[in-house]
């Protein structure tokens, strides 16, 4: 007869819980919001006479905004493993 206390339970570790520090999250969300503002202003400049960004409407503002948004989300911890 086996003792019930001798049964071993195997736990499978899928990932690790990781949270970023508060300054990293603040910087990440700020960068994400700023990049969204640049993308929206760039889009508005394309269809109007508004010139807010230096050099006017440019595909570089769009590409830079998308890259900055992804980096911002990464720094904010959105893309980290949660399980």
C-alpha positions as a Markdown table, in Angstrom:
| # | Residue | x | y | z |
|---|---|---|---|---|
| 1 | Unk | 0.0 | 0.0 | 0.0 |
| 2 | Unk | 1.2 | 3.4 | -0.9 |
| 3 | Unk | 1.0 | 6.4 | 1.4 |
| 4 | Unk | -0.9 | 9.4 | 0.1 |
| 5 | Unk | 1.8 | 11.8 | 1.3 |
| 6 | Unk | 4.4 | 10.1 | -1.0 |
| 7 | Unk | 2.6 | 11.1 | -4.2 |
| 8 | Unk | 4.6 | 13.6 | -6.1 |
| 9 | Unk | 2.9 | 16.3 | -8.2 |
| 10 | Unk | 4.6 | 17.5 | -11.3 |
| 11 | Unk | 4.0 | 21.1 | -12.1 |
| 12 | Unk | 4.7 | 22.4 | -15.6 |
| 13 | Unk | 6.1 | 25.9 | -15.8 |
| 14 | Unk | 4.8 | 27.5 | -18.9 |
| 15 | Unk | 6.3 | 30.9 | -18.5 |
| 16 | Unk | 7.3 | 33.4 | -15.9 |
| 17 | Unk | 5.4 | 36.3 | -14.5 |
| 18 | Unk | 7.3 | 39.5 | -15.3 |
| 19 | Unk | 6.3 | 43.0 | -14.5 |
| 20 | Unk | 8.3 | 46.0 | -15.5 |
| 21 | Unk | 9.2 | 48.8 | -13.2 |
| 22 | Unk | 7.1 | 51.9 | -12.9 |
| 23 | Unk | 9.5 | 54.2 | -14.7 |
| 24 | Unk | 9.7 | 51.7 | -17.6 |
| 25 | Unk | 5.9 | 51.5 | -17.8 |
| 26 | Unk | 5.5 | 55.3 | -17.7 |
| 27 | Unk | 8.1 | 55.8 | -20.4 |
| 28 | Unk | 6.5 | 53.0 | -22.5 |
| 29 | Unk | 3.0 | 54.4 | -22.4 |
| 30 | Unk | 4.2 | 58.0 | -22.9 |
| 31 | Unk | 6.2 | 56.9 | -26.0 |
| 32 | Unk | 3.2 | 55.0 | -27.3 |
| 33 | Unk | 0.8 | 58.0 | -26.8 |
| 34 | Unk | 3.3 | 60.4 | -28.4 |
| 35 | Unk | 3.8 | 58.1 | -31.4 |
| 36 | Unk | 0.0 | 57.9 | -31.9 |
| 37 | Unk | -0.2 | 61.7 | -31.8 |
| 38 | Unk | 2.6 | 61.9 | -34.5 |
| 39 | Unk | 0.8 | 59.4 | -36.7 |
| 40 | Unk | -2.6 | 61.2 | -36.4 |
| 41 | Unk | -1.0 | 64.7 | -37.0 |
| 42 | Unk | 0.9 | 63.3 | -40.0 |
| 43 | Unk | -2.4 | 61.8 | -41.4 |
| 44 | Unk | -4.2 | 65.2 | -40.9 |
| 45 | Unk | -1.3 | 67.0 | -42.7 |
| 46 | Unk | -1.8 | 64.7 | -45.7 |
| 47 | Unk | -5.4 | 65.8 | -46.2 |
| 48 | Unk | -5.2 | 69.5 | -45.2 |
| 49 | Unk | -3.1 | 72.6 | -45.4 |
| 50 | Unk | -1.9 | 72.2 | -41.7 |
| 51 | Unk | 1.9 | 72.1 | -41.2 |
| 52 | Unk | 2.8 | 71.2 | -37.7 |
| 53 | Unk | 5.5 | 68.7 | -38.2 |
| 54 | Unk | 8.9 | 69.9 | -39.5 |
| 55 | Unk | 9.0 | 69.2 | -43.2 |
| 56 | Unk | 5.3 | 68.6 | -43.5 |
| 57 | Unk | 3.7 | 65.2 | -44.3 |
| 58 | Unk | 6.2 | 62.4 | -44.7 |
| 59 | Unk | 6.3 | 58.6 | -44.9 |
| 60 | Unk | 9.2 | 58.8 | -42.4 |
| 61 | Unk | 6.8 | 60.2 | -39.7 |
| 62 | Unk | 4.5 | 57.2 | -40.3 |
| 63 | Unk | 7.2 | 54.6 | -40.2 |
| 64 | Unk | 8.9 | 56.2 | -37.2 |
| 65 | Unk | 5.5 | 56.5 | -35.4 |
| 66 | Unk | 4.8 | 52.8 | -35.9 |
| 67 | Unk | 8.2 | 51.7 | -34.7 |
| 68 | Unk | 8.0 | 54.0 | -31.7 |
| 69 | Unk | 4.5 | 52.6 | -30.9 |
| 70 | Unk | 5.8 | 49.1 | -30.9 |
| 71 | Unk | 8.8 | 50.0 | -28.7 |
| 72 | Unk | 6.5 | 51.9 | -26.4 |
| 73 | Unk | 4.2 | 48.9 | -26.0 |
| 74 | Unk | 7.2 | 46.7 | -25.4 |
| 75 | Unk | 8.6 | 49.0 | -22.7 |
| 76 | Unk | 5.2 | 49.3 | -21.1 |
| 77 | Unk | 5.2 | 45.5 | -20.6 |
| 78 | Unk | 2.3 | 44.7 | -22.9 |
| 79 | Unk | 4.3 | 42.1 | -24.9 |
| 80 | Unk | 5.7 | 40.3 | -21.8 |
| 81 | Unk | 4.7 | 36.8 | -20.9 |
| 82 | Unk | 1.8 | 36.8 | -18.4 |
| 83 | Unk | 1.6 | 33.1 | -17.5 |
